Amino acid sequence: MRAALPALRQTSNGRVVNFSSVDGIARHAGFGSYNGIKFAVECLSEVLAQEVSPFGIKVIIVGTIYLA
């Protein structure tokens, strides 16, 4: 993201796609580190979306489902 954002700002267009998981919201015992990282991806994506919105850039979060 850090490398791509300057070019996206100049074009006033573009998409940032981050991959997360429903485990970023729904926590499961034994997956603390994984859940924490996915929660951080969700937060980073939501804040980034607010910051880059004035530049016409969209942020998309692709959620995955872990089935045991």
Biopython code that builds the backbone (N, CA, C, O; Angstrom):
import numpy as np
from Bio.PDB.StructureBuilder import StructureBuilder

atoms = [
    (1, "MET", "N", (0.822, -1.187, 0.000)),
    (1, "MET", "CA", (0.000, 0.000, 0.000)),
    (1, "MET", "C", (0.867, 1.252, 0.000)),
    (1, "MET", "O", (0.588, 2.214, -0.716)),
    (2, "ARG", "N", (1.898, 1.228, 0.794)),
    (2, "ARG", "CA", (2.757, 2.410, 0.890)),
    (2, "ARG", "C", (3.351, 2.781, -0.471)),
    (2, "ARG", "O", (3.453, 3.962, -0.800)),
    (3, "ALA", "N", (3.737, 1.794, -1.248)),
    (3, "ALA", "CA", (4.329, 2.057, -2.557)),
    (3, "ALA", "C", (3.284, 2.485, -3.589)),
    (3, "ALA", "O", (3.574, 3.304, -4.461)),
    (4, "ALA", "N", (2.075, 1.938, -3.495)),
    (4, "ALA", "CA", (1.055, 2.194, -4.512)),
    (4, "ALA", "C", (0.267, 3.483, -4.282)),
    (4, "ALA", "O", (-0.198, 4.093, -5.245)),
    (5, "LEU", "N", (0.108, 3.904, -3.043)),
    (5, "LEU", "CA", (-0.762, 5.043, -2.761)),
    (5, "LEU", "C", (-0.352, 6.344, -3.448)),
    (5, "LEU", "O", (-1.236, 7.063, -3.914)),
    (6, "PRO", "N", (0.933, 6.693, -3.540)),
    (6, "PRO", "CA", (1.261, 7.940, -4.250)),
    (6, "PRO", "C", (0.764, 7.943, -5.703)),
    (6, "PRO", "O", (0.242, 8.952, -6.177)),
    (7, "ALA", "N", (0.923, 6.837, -6.394)),
    (7, "ALA", "CA", (0.452, 6.765, -7.787)),
    (7, "ALA", "C", (-1.068, 6.802, -7.846)),
    (7, "ALA", "O", (-1.631, 7.438, -8.737)),
    (8, "LEU", "N", (-1.737, 6.141, -6.926)),
    (8, "LEU", "CA", (-3.202, 6.153, -6.908)),
    (8, "LEU", "C", (-3.728, 7.557, -6.624)),
    (8, "LEU", "O", (-4.721, 7.979, -7.216)),
    (9, "ARG", "N", (-3.075, 8.274, -5.729)),
    (9, "ARG", "CA", (-3.495, 9.646, -5.431)),
    (9, "ARG", "C", (-3.386, 10.540, -6.661)),
    (9, "ARG", "O", (-4.255, 11.378, -6.904)),
    (10, "GLN", "N", (-2.334, 10.366, -7.426)),
    (10, "GLN", "CA", (-2.139, 11.205, -8.614)),
    (10, "GLN", "C", (-3.209, 10.958, -9.668)),
    (10, "GLN", "O", (-3.602, 11.884, -10.378)),
    (11, "THR", "N", (-3.681, 9.731, -9.779)),
    (11, "THR", "CA", (-4.696, 9.418, -10.785)),
    (11, "THR", "C", (-6.107, 9.690, -10.290)),
    (11, "THR", "O", (-7.054, 9.683, -11.076)),
    (12, "SER", "N", (-6.255, 9.932, -8.970)),
    (12, "SER", "CA", (-7.585, 10.137, -8.366)),
    (12, "SER", "C", (-8.521, 8.984, -8.665)),
    (12, "SER", "O", (-9.714, 9.174, -8.901)),
    (13, "ASN", "N", (-7.961, 7.788, -8.650)),
    (13, "ASN", "CA", (-8.747, 6.609, -8.955)),
    (13, "ASN", "C", (-7.975, 5.392, -8.471)),
    (13, "ASN", "O", (-6.753, 5.444, -8.334)),
    (14, "GLY", "N", (-8.667, 4.318, -8.216)),
    (14, "GLY", "CA", (-7.987, 3.075, -7.879)),
    (14, "GLY", "C", (-8.644, 2.343, -6.733)),
    (14, "GLY", "O", (-9.567, 2.839, -6.087)),
    (15, "ARG", "N", (-8.143, 1.158, -6.505)),
    (15, "ARG", "CA", (-8.668, 0.286, -5.454)),
    (15, "ARG", "C", (-7.508, -0.335, -4.686)),
    (15, "ARG", "O", (-6.485, -0.704, -5.263)),
    (16, "VAL", "N", (-7.688, -0.442, -3.385)),
    (16, "VAL", "CA", (-6.783, -1.195, -2.524)),
    (16, "VAL", "C", (-7.593, -2.388, -2.044)),
    (16, "VAL", "O", (-8.682, -2.211, -1.496)),
    (17, "VAL", "N", (-7.087, -3.591, -2.237)),
    (17, "VAL", "CA", (-7.793, -4.800, -1.829)),
    (17, "VAL", "C", (-6.990, -5.485, -0.730)),
    (17, "VAL", "O", (-5.839, -5.870, -0.939)),
    (18, "ASN", "N", (-7.606, -5.633, 0.443)),
    (18, "ASN", "CA", (-6.979, -6.320, 1.560)),
    (18, "ASN", "C", (-7.760, -7.592, 1.875)),
    (18, "ASN", "O", (-8.991, -7.607, 1.845)),
    (19, "PHE", "N", (-7.033, -8.643, 2.174)),
    (19, "PHE", "CA", (-7.658, -9.919, 2.506)),
    (19, "PHE", "C", (-7.708, -10.087, 4.014)),
    (19, "PHE", "O", (-6.698, -9.951, 4.704)),
    (20, "SER", "N", (-8.887, -10.383, 4.508)),
    (20, "SER", "CA", (-9.093, -10.569, 5.940)),
    (20, "SER", "C", (-9.822, -11.888, 6.147)),
    (20, "SER", "O", (-9.726, -12.801, 5.327)),
    (21, "SER", "N", (-10.541, -11.972, 7.234)),
    (21, "SER", "CA", (-11.274, -13.187, 7.571)),
    (21, "SER", "C", (-12.384, -12.822, 8.532)),
    (21, "SER", "O", (-12.281, -11.834, 9.259)),
    (22, "VAL", "N", (-13.436, -13.607, 8.540)),
    (22, "VAL", "CA", (-14.479, -13.376, 9.537)),
    (22, "VAL", "C", (-13.922, -13.597, 10.939)),
    (22, "VAL", "O", (-14.508, -13.135, 11.918)),
    (23, "ASP", "N", (-12.796, -14.296, 11.044)),
    (23, "ASP", "CA", (-12.170, -14.495, 12.348)),
    (23, "ASP", "C", (-11.587, -13.204, 12.904)),
    (23, "ASP", "O", (-11.190, -13.166, 14.068)),
    (24, "GLY", "N", (-11.527, -12.155, 12.110)),
    (24, "GLY", "CA", (-11.144, -10.857, 12.628)),
    (24, "GLY", "C", (-12.235, -10.258, 13.491)),
    (24, "GLY", "O", (-11.982, -9.348, 14.281)),
    (25, "ILE", "N", (-13.435, -10.760, 13.344)),
    (25, "ILE", "CA", (-14.575, -10.290, 14.129)),
    (25, "ILE", "C", (-15.043, -11.366, 15.101)),
    (25, "ILE", "O", (-15.293, -11.078, 16.271)),
    (26, "ALA", "N", (-15.163, -12.596, 14.626)),
    (26, "ALA", "CA", (-15.591, -13.725, 15.461)),
    (26, "ALA", "C", (-14.349, -14.448, 15.970)),
    (26, "ALA", "O", (-13.641, -15.084, 15.191)),
    (27, "ARG", "N", (-14.086, -14.357, 17.246)),
    (27, "ARG", "CA", (-12.864, -14.938, 17.808)),
    (27, "ARG", "C", (-13.050, -16.401, 18.172)),
    (27, "ARG", "O", (-14.146, -16.841, 18.520)),
    (28, "HIS", "N", (-11.942, -17.150, 18.081)),
    (28, "HIS", "CA", (-11.974, -18.562, 18.437)),
    (28, "HIS", "C", (-10.769, -18.889, 19.302)),
    (28, "HIS", "O", (-9.648, -18.474, 19.007)),
    (29, "ALA", "N", (-11.007, -19.631, 20.361)),
    (29, "ALA", "CA", (-9.921, -20.029, 21.248)),
    (29, "ALA", "C", (-8.859, -20.793, 20.472)),
    (29, "ALA", "O", (-9.173, -21.613, 19.610)),
    (30, "GLY", "N", (-7.603, -20.515, 20.786)),
    (30, "GLY", "CA", (-6.503, -21.183, 20.124)),
    (30, "GLY", "C", (-6.018, -20.487, 18.869)),
    (30, "GLY", "O", (-5.012, -20.892, 18.287)),
    (31, "PHE", "N", (-6.715, -19.448, 18.442)),
    (31, "PHE", "CA", (-6.347, -18.716, 17.225)),
    (31, "PHE", "C", (-6.104, -17.242, 17.540)),
    (31, "PHE", "O", (-6.357, -16.377, 16.703)),
    (32, "GLY", "N", (-5.618, -16.960, 18.735)),
    (32, "GLY", "CA", (-5.454, -15.577, 19.180)),
    (32, "GLY", "C", (-4.626, -14.712, 18.250)),
    (32, "GLY", "O", (-5.042, -13.608, 17.897)),
    (33, "SER", "N", (-3.465, -15.193, 17.850)),
    (33, "SER", "CA", (-2.599, -14.395, 16.974)),
    (33, "SER", "C", (-3.264, -14.164, 15.622)),
    (33, "SER", "O", (-3.255, -13.049, 15.100)),
    (34, "TYR", "N", (-3.836, -15.215, 15.063)),
    (34, "TYR", "CA", (-4.509, -15.109, 13.762)),
    (34, "TYR", "C", (-5.678, -14.130, 13.852)),
    (34, "TYR", "O", (-5.828, -13.260, 12.995)),
    (35, "ASN", "N", (-6.504, -14.272, 14.888)),
    (35, "ASN", "CA", (-7.649, -13.381, 15.060)),
    (35, "ASN", "C", (-7.199, -11.936, 15.215)),
    (35, "ASN", "O", (-7.805, -11.029, 14.645)),
    (36, "GLY", "N", (-6.136, -11.720, 15.987)),
    (36, "GLY", "CA", (-5.628, -10.367, 16.201)),
    (36, "GLY", "C", (-5.122, -9.724, 14.918)),
    (36, "GLY", "O", (-5.381, -8.548, 14.663)),
    (37, "ILE", "N", (-4.406, -10.487, 14.119)),
    (37, "ILE", "CA", (-3.890, -9.959, 12.855)),
    (37, "ILE", "C", (-5.036, -9.612, 11.911)),
    (37, "ILE", "O", (-5.011, -8.566, 11.262)),
    (38, "LYS", "N", (-6.028, -10.472, 11.832)),
    (38, "LYS", "CA", (-7.165, -10.212, 10.942)),
    (38, "LYS", "C", (-7.988, -9.024, 11.431)),
    (38, "LYS", "O", (-8.523, -8.264, 10.623)),
    (39, "PHE", "N", (-8.093, -8.861, 12.752)),
    (39, "PHE", "CA", (-8.786, -7.692, 13.305)),
    (39, "PHE", "C", (-8.026, -6.419, 12.928)),
    (39, "PHE", "O", (-8.635, -5.400, 12.602)),
    (40, "ALA", "N", (-6.701, -6.486, 12.974)),
    (40, "ALA", "CA", (-5.884, -5.335, 12.599)),
    (40, "ALA", "C", (-6.059, -4.993, 11.118)),
    (40, "ALA", "O", (-6.095, -3.817, 10.755)),
    (41, "VAL", "N", (-6.166, -6.004, 10.269)),
    (41, "VAL", "CA", (-6.389, -5.762, 8.832)),
    (41, "VAL", "C", (-7.715, -5.043, 8.631)),
    (41, "VAL", "O", (-7.809, -4.120, 7.823)),
    (42, "GLU", "N", (-8.742, -5.466, 9.368)),
    (42, "GLU", "CA", (-10.054, -4.812, 9.266)),
    (42, "GLU", "C", (-9.949, -3.338, 9.663)),
    (42, "GLU", "O", (-10.451, -2.465, 8.955)),
    (43, "CYS", "N", (-9.304, -3.069, 10.783)),
    (43, "CYS", "CA", (-9.175, -1.701, 11.284)),
    (43, "CYS", "C", (-8.356, -0.842, 10.330)),
    (43, "CYS", "O", (-8.760, 0.269, 9.988)),
    (44, "LEU", "N", (-7.213, -1.351, 9.903)),
    (44, "LEU", "CA", (-6.359, -0.621, 8.968)),
    (44, "LEU", "C", (-7.126, -0.277, 7.695)),
    (44, "LEU", "O", (-7.036, 0.845, 7.197)),
    (45, "SER", "N", (-7.867, -1.225, 7.178)),
    (45, "SER", "CA", (-8.624, -1.010, 5.946)),
    (45, "SER", "C", (-9.700, 0.048, 6.122)),
    (45, "SER", "O", (-9.887, 0.893, 5.247)),
    (46, "GLU", "N", (-10.404, 0.010, 7.237)),
    (46, "GLU", "CA", (-11.474, 0.975, 7.475)),
    (46, "GLU", "C", (-10.924, 2.397, 7.637)),
    (46, "GLU", "O", (-11.499, 3.351, 7.111)),
    (47, "VAL", "N", (-9.816, 2.535, 8.363)),
    (47, "VAL", "CA", (-9.208, 3.856, 8.540)),
    (47, "VAL", "C", (-8.625, 4.348, 7.215)),
    (47, "VAL", "O", (-8.789, 5.516, 6.862)),
    (48, "LEU", "N", (-7.952, 3.471, 6.485)),
    (48, "LEU", "CA", (-7.388, 3.847, 5.191)),
    (48, "LEU", "C", (-8.487, 4.313, 4.247)),
    (48, "LEU", "O", (-8.301, 5.282, 3.511)),
    (49, "ALA", "N", (-9.622, 3.638, 4.262)),
    (49, "ALA", "CA", (-10.742, 4.029, 3.396)),
    (49, "ALA", "C", (-11.159, 5.475, 3.667)),
    (49, "ALA", "O", (-11.451, 6.221, 2.733)),
    (50, "GLN", "N", (-11.188, 5.868, 4.926)),
    (50, "GLN", "CA", (-11.544, 7.243, 5.276)),
    (50, "GLN", "C", (-10.478, 8.227, 4.796)),
    (50, "GLN", "O", (-10.798, 9.317, 4.321)),
    (51, "GLU", "N", (-9.217, 7.836, 4.923)),
    (51, "GLU", "CA", (-8.122, 8.733, 4.560)),
    (51, "GLU", "C", (-7.997, 8.948, 3.055)),
    (51, "GLU", "O", (-7.664, 10.049, 2.617)),
    (52, "VAL", "N", (-8.259, 7.918, 2.259)),
    (52, "VAL", "CA", (-8.052, 8.030, 0.809)),
    (52, "VAL", "C", (-9.322, 8.352, 0.032)),
    (52, "VAL", "O", (-9.266, 8.592, -1.174)),
    (53, "SER", "N", (-10.446, 8.359, 0.700)),
    (53, "SER", "CA", (-11.712, 8.669, 0.041)),
    (53, "SER", "C", (-11.680, 10.008, -0.711)),
    (53, "SER", "O", (-12.181, 10.078, -1.833)),
    (54, "PRO", "N", (-11.108, 11.070, -0.130)),
    (54, "PRO", "CA", (-11.063, 12.337, -0.871)),
    (54, "PRO", "C", (-10.264, 12.265, -2.170)),
    (54, "PRO", "O", (-10.413, 13.135, -3.028)),
    (55, "PHE", "N", (-9.427, 11.255, -2.327)),
    (55, "PHE", "CA", (-8.625, 11.093, -3.532)),
    (55, "PHE", "C", (-9.296, 10.190, -4.560)),
    (55, "PHE", "O", (-8.709, 9.904, -5.604)),
    (56, "GLY", "N", (-10.521, 9.736, -4.281)),
    (56, "GLY", "CA", (-11.234, 8.870, -5.211)),
    (56, "GLY", "C", (-10.791, 7.420, -5.162)),
    (56, "GLY", "O", (-11.086, 6.648, -6.074)),
    (57, "ILE", "N", (-10.082, 7.044, -4.101)),
    (57, "ILE", "CA", (-9.568, 5.682, -3.960)),
    (57, "ILE", "C", (-10.515, 4.895, -3.051)),
    (57, "ILE", "O", (-10.949, 5.398, -2.015)),
    (58, "LYS", "N", (-10.824, 3.692, -3.435)),
    (58, "LYS", "CA", (-11.687, 2.808, -2.650)),
    (58, "LYS", "C", (-10.847, 1.723, -1.984)),
    (58, "LYS", "O", (-9.829, 1.294, -2.527)),
    (59, "VAL", "N", (-11.275, 1.287, -0.817)),
    (59, "VAL", "CA", (-10.614, 0.183, -0.110)),
    (59, "VAL", "C", (-11.620, -0.947, 0.018)),
    (59, "VAL", "O", (-12.738, -0.747, 0.493)),
    (60, "ILE", "N", (-11.218, -2.126, -0.407)),
    (60, "ILE", "CA", (-12.083, -3.299, -0.387)),
    (60, "ILE", "C", (-11.486, -4.324, 0.563)),
    (60, "ILE", "O", (-10.286, -4.597, 0.524)),
    (61, "ILE", "N", (-12.328, -4.885, 1.415)),
    (61, "ILE", "CA", (-11.907, -5.956, 2.310)),
    (61, "ILE", "C", (-12.547, -7.239, 1.814)),
    (61, "ILE", "O", (-13.772, -7.348, 1.750)),
    (62, "VAL", "N", (-11.718, -8.206, 1.464)),
    (62, "VAL", "CA", (-12.196, -9.520, 1.049)),
    (62, "VAL", "C", (-12.106, -10.423, 2.249)),
    (62, "VAL", "O", (-11.015, -10.687, 2.753)),
    (63, "GLY", "N", (-13.246, -10.900, 2.715)),
    (63, "GLY", "CA", (-13.276, -11.767, 3.879)),
    (63, "GLY", "C", (-13.269, -13.234, 3.470)),
    (63, "GLY", "O", (-13.881, -13.622, 2.476)),
    (64, "THR", "N", (-12.578, -14.021, 4.240)),
    (64, "THR", "CA", (-12.560, -15.464, 4.008)),
    (64, "THR", "C", (-13.168, -16.166, 5.208)),
    (64, "THR", "O", (-13.247, -15.596, 6.297)),
    (65, "ILE", "N", (-13.585, -17.372, 5.014)),
    (65, "ILE", "CA", (-14.171, -18.161, 6.097)),
    (65, "ILE", "C", (-13.304, -19.381, 6.334)),
    (65, "ILE", "O", (-12.978, -20.128, 5.412)),
    (66, "TYR", "N", (-12.944, -19.561, 7.582)),
    (66, "TYR", "CA", (-12.151, -20.731, 7.969)),
    (66, "TYR", "C", (-13.092, -21.824, 8.429)),
    (66, "TYR", "O", (-13.842, -21.633, 9.387)),
    (67, "LEU", "N", (-13.067, -22.940, 7.779)),
    (67, "LEU", "CA", (-13.899, -24.073, 8.169)),
    (67, "LEU", "C", (-13.004, -25.188, 8.683)),
    (67, "LEU", "O", (-12.160, -25.711, 7.954)),
    (68, "ALA", "N", (-13.194, -25.540, 9.929)),
    (68, "ALA", "CA", (-12.361, -26.606, 10.532)),
    (68, "ALA", "C", (-12.951, -27.951, 10.255)),
    (68, "ALA", "O", (-12.398, -28.967, 10.678)),
]
sb = StructureBuilder()
sb.init_structure("model")
sb.init_model(0)
sb.init_chain("A")
sb.init_seg("    ")
for serial, (resi, resn, name, xyz) in enumerate(atoms, 1):
    if name == "N":
        sb.init_residue(resn, " ", resi, " ")
    sb.init_atom(name, np.array(xyz, "f"), 0.0, 1.0, " ", f" {name:<3s}", serial, name[0])
structure = sb.get_structure()
